[in-house]
Amino acid sequence: MSLMKCVEIYVNHKKSNRTRYNLREVYLNPNKILFVTEDKEIKELLENGVIDHLSKDHEFTRIAFDNGTAVSIVGSVETTLRKVK
């Protein structure tokens, strides 16, 4: 099994009343992916200043897995699909 390395953007609820978005490296099994789509919700949060520690040029992809879970990662859909192959 070959895993693909990605950077996930996630909500960190610890030590704050304010919603805080953080980044972390994750390794995903491409054989379990059902679909990928642009994550417009995260992009909108970035453009509206809710997420302030990333460049507004970043793109985000939502990956859905066959077990019903999903993650948002930094990178375009095209970049993500190149990693899957």
C-alpha positions as CSV (number, residue, x, y, z in Angstrom):
1,M,0.0,0.0,0.0
2,S,1.4,3.4,-1.0
3,L,0.2,6.3,1.1
4,M,0.1,9.9,-0.1
5,K,1.4,12.7,2.1
6,C,-0.8,15.8,2.4
7,V,-1.3,18.8,4.6
8,E,-4.7,18.8,6.4
9,I,-6.4,22.0,7.6
10,Y,-8.5,21.3,10.6
11,V,-10.3,23.0,13.5
12,N,-8.4,23.1,16.8
13,H,-10.8,23.5,19.7
14,K,-8.2,23.4,22.4
15,K,-7.3,26.3,24.7
16,S,-9.5,28.9,22.9
17,N,-13.1,30.0,22.7
18,R,-12.4,31.2,19.2
19,T,-12.4,28.7,16.3
20,R,-8.7,28.2,15.2
21,Y,-7.6,26.5,12.1
22,N,-4.3,24.6,12.1
23,L,-2.3,22.5,9.7
24,R,-0.8,19.1,10.1
25,E,0.8,16.4,7.9
26,V,-1.4,13.4,7.2
27,Y,-0.9,10.2,5.2
28,L,-3.9,9.1,3.2
29,N,-4.7,5.8,1.5
30,P,-5.6,6.7,-2.0
31,N,-7.4,3.3,-2.5
32,K,-10.1,4.4,0.0
33,I,-10.9,7.7,-1.7
34,L,-14.5,8.0,-3.1
35,F,-14.2,11.5,-4.5
36,V,-12.4,14.8,-4.3
37,T,-13.8,18.3,-4.8
38,E,-12.8,21.9,-4.3
39,D,-13.3,23.0,-0.7
40,K,-15.1,26.3,-1.3
41,E,-16.0,26.6,2.4
42,I,-12.4,26.7,3.6
43,K,-11.5,29.1,0.7
44,E,-14.3,31.5,1.7
45,L,-13.1,31.4,5.3
46,L,-9.6,32.3,4.1
47,E,-10.9,35.1,1.8
48,N,-13.0,36.6,4.7
49,G,-10.1,36.7,7.1
50,V,-11.3,33.9,9.4
51,I,-8.1,32.0,8.6
52,D,-5.3,34.5,8.8
53,H,-2.1,32.5,8.7
54,L,-2.2,31.4,5.1
55,S,-1.8,33.1,1.7
56,K,-5.1,34.0,0.0
57,D,-3.6,32.2,-3.1
58,H,-3.9,28.8,-1.5
59,E,-6.4,26.3,-2.8
60,F,-8.2,23.6,-0.8
61,T,-9.5,20.1,-1.6
62,R,-12.1,18.1,0.2
63,I,-11.4,14.3,0.1
64,A,-14.2,11.9,1.0
65,F,-13.4,8.3,2.0
66,D,-15.3,5.1,1.6
67,N,-15.9,4.9,5.4
68,G,-17.9,8.1,5.5
69,T,-15.2,10.4,6.8
70,A,-13.7,13.4,5.0
71,V,-10.7,15.7,5.3
72,S,-9.8,19.1,3.9
73,I,-6.3,19.5,2.5
74,V,-4.1,22.3,1.2
75,G,-3.8,22.1,-2.5
76,S,-5.9,22.1,-5.7
77,V,-8.0,19.3,-6.9
78,E,-5.6,18.8,-9.8
79,T,-2.6,18.6,-7.5
80,T,-4.4,16.1,-5.4
81,L,-5.4,13.9,-8.3
82,R,-1.7,13.8,-9.5
83,K,-0.7,12.5,-6.1
84,V,-3.4,9.7,-6.3
85,K,-2.0,8.2,-9.5
